[in-house]
Amino acid sequence: MRFLIDENLSPRLVVAVGDLFPGSVHVETLCMRGGTDAAVWTVARDRGFAILTKDEDFSGMSVLYGAPPKVIHLRMGNVGTQAVADLLTEHHARIVAFGDDQATSLLVLP
């Protein structure tokens, strides 16, 4: 699984989890910082990304529209990049299984 990382998460996360989730990119890399949720959704869907976000709007879109794209909603407070990377590492097997599950569009962590 590869992520399109939303702007509410650090671009440094790409490097921090690059070994576990190769091919992941941050919206900043695609010149989408400040873009609408709809634009992020469309790019993720069209390019085969799962959206990694702290934004509840994407959870709602996932419930309304289903996948693709899949959405991983991180329910974490204001924490550093390493804490997010640690959470993703801890739940790696669960995230991979979610990616393989055709019936599920939303994963909420932790």
Secondary structure, DSSP 8 states (H G I E B T S, - for coil): --EEE-TTS-TTHHHHTTTTSTT-EEGGGGT-TT--HHHHHHHHHHHT-EEEES-HHHHHHHHHH-SSS-EEEE---S--HHHHHHHHHHTHHHHHHHHH-TT--EEEE-
